[in-house]
Amino acid sequence: MINRYTADRKLRHDDAYTAGNVAGKRPDRATLVYTQRCKEAWKDVPVILGGIEASLRRTAHYDYWSDTVRRSVLVDSKADMLMFGNGERPLVEVAHRLAMGETIDQIRDVRNTAIMV
């Protein structure tokens, strides 16, 4: 949302992370949309959220744009796992465990991760 709108809820005129600096190309709540598209395209591949949005929205939170309390981004996106905070080490551990044959559902004890139970 912040990439499409200013804090005053006005449309931005540019987007530094889109080809040609063109505004309005990314969807609202991009994390939710992109996660759902990945799950549709690759049904058997686990999706792990990370970054600032996942870290700040891993629990129920107040949403400025809708003026409501929203559920965790993990619930709304239907991702398999969420990594919060410094995610480099947890990501490596999860990747190694997946490579060794564990399923994403079996990985429940990695620090800085959250899963749906």
C-alpha positions as CSV (number, residue, x, y, z in Angstrom):
1,M,0.0,0.0,0.0
2,I,2.8,2.4,0.9
3,N,4.3,1.9,-2.5
4,R,1.1,3.1,-4.3
5,Y,-0.1,5.7,-1.9
6,T,1.3,8.5,0.2
7,A,0.6,8.8,4.0
8,D,-2.2,11.2,3.0
9,R,-3.8,8.3,0.9
10,K,-3.1,10.0,-2.4
11,L,-1.7,8.1,-5.3
12,R,2.0,8.3,-5.8
13,H,3.3,9.7,-9.1
14,D,6.2,7.3,-9.4
15,D,7.5,3.9,-8.2
16,A,11.2,3.5,-8.0
17,Y,10.9,-0.3,-7.9
18,T,8.9,-0.7,-11.1
19,A,10.4,-0.8,-14.6
20,G,10.3,2.7,-16.0
21,N,9.5,4.2,-12.6
22,V,5.8,3.9,-13.5
23,A,3.4,4.3,-10.6
24,G,0.3,2.1,-10.1
25,K,1.7,-1.2,-11.5
26,R,1.8,-3.1,-8.2
27,P,-1.4,-4.3,-6.5
28,D,-2.6,-3.2,-3.1
29,R,-1.4,-5.5,-0.3
30,A,1.2,-6.9,-2.7
31,T,2.5,-9.5,-0.2
32,L,-1.0,-11.2,-0.1
33,V,-1.5,-11.1,-3.8
34,Y,2.0,-12.4,-4.8
35,T,1.9,-15.1,-2.2
36,Q,-1.5,-16.4,-3.4
37,R,-0.3,-16.3,-7.0
38,C,2.8,-18.3,-6.1
39,K,0.6,-20.9,-4.3
40,E,-1.6,-21.2,-7.4
41,A,1.3,-21.6,-9.8
42,W,3.4,-24.0,-7.6
43,K,1.1,-25.9,-5.3
44,D,3.7,-28.2,-3.8
45,V,6.4,-25.5,-3.2
46,P,6.4,-24.0,0.3
47,V,6.1,-20.2,0.5
48,I,8.0,-18.4,3.3
49,L,7.3,-14.7,4.0
50,G,10.0,-12.5,5.3
51,G,11.2,-8.9,5.4
52,I,9.9,-5.8,7.2
53,E,6.2,-6.4,6.4
54,A,6.2,-10.0,7.7
55,S,8.1,-8.9,10.8
56,L,5.7,-6.0,11.7
57,R,2.5,-7.8,10.7
58,R,3.1,-11.3,12.1
59,T,0.4,-10.7,14.7
60,A,-3.0,-9.0,14.6
61,H,-2.3,-5.3,13.9
62,Y,-4.1,-2.0,13.3
63,D,-4.3,-1.3,9.5
64,Y,-4.2,2.5,8.7
65,W,-5.6,2.0,5.2
66,S,-8.8,0.2,6.3
67,D,-9.0,1.7,9.8
68,T,-9.5,-1.8,11.2
69,V,-7.6,-4.5,13.1
70,R,-6.4,-7.1,10.6
71,R,-5.2,-10.6,11.1
72,S,-1.6,-11.7,10.8
73,V,-0.2,-11.6,7.2
74,L,0.6,-15.3,7.7
75,V,-3.1,-16.0,7.9
76,D,-4.3,-13.7,5.2
77,S,-1.6,-14.7,2.7
78,K,-1.9,-18.5,3.3
79,A,1.9,-18.7,3.3
80,D,3.5,-21.8,4.9
81,M,5.9,-20.0,7.2
82,L,6.8,-16.5,8.3
83,M,10.3,-15.4,9.2
84,F,10.6,-12.3,11.3
85,G,13.5,-10.2,12.5
86,N,17.0,-11.1,11.2
87,G,16.1,-13.9,8.8
88,E,19.4,-15.0,7.3
89,R,20.2,-17.8,9.8
90,P,16.7,-19.2,10.0
91,L,16.4,-19.2,6.2
92,V,19.6,-21.2,5.8
93,E,18.4,-23.7,8.5
94,V,15.0,-24.1,6.9
95,A,16.6,-24.5,3.4
96,H,19.0,-27.2,4.7
97,R,16.2,-29.1,6.4
98,L,14.0,-29.0,3.3
99,A,16.9,-30.2,1.3
100,M,17.4,-33.1,3.7
101,G,13.8,-34.2,3.1
102,E,11.8,-32.7,5.9
103,T,8.5,-31.1,4.9
104,I,7.6,-27.5,5.8
105,D,5.0,-28.9,8.2
106,Q,7.6,-30.8,10.1
107,I,9.8,-27.7,10.7
108,R,8.4,-26.2,13.9
109,D,11.4,-25.4,16.0
110,V,13.4,-22.8,14.1
111,R,14.0,-19.4,15.9
112,N,12.4,-16.3,14.4
113,T,9.7,-18.3,12.5
114,A,6.0,-18.5,12.8
115,I,3.6,-21.2,11.4
116,M,-0.1,-21.8,11.5
117,V,-1.1,-24.5,13.9
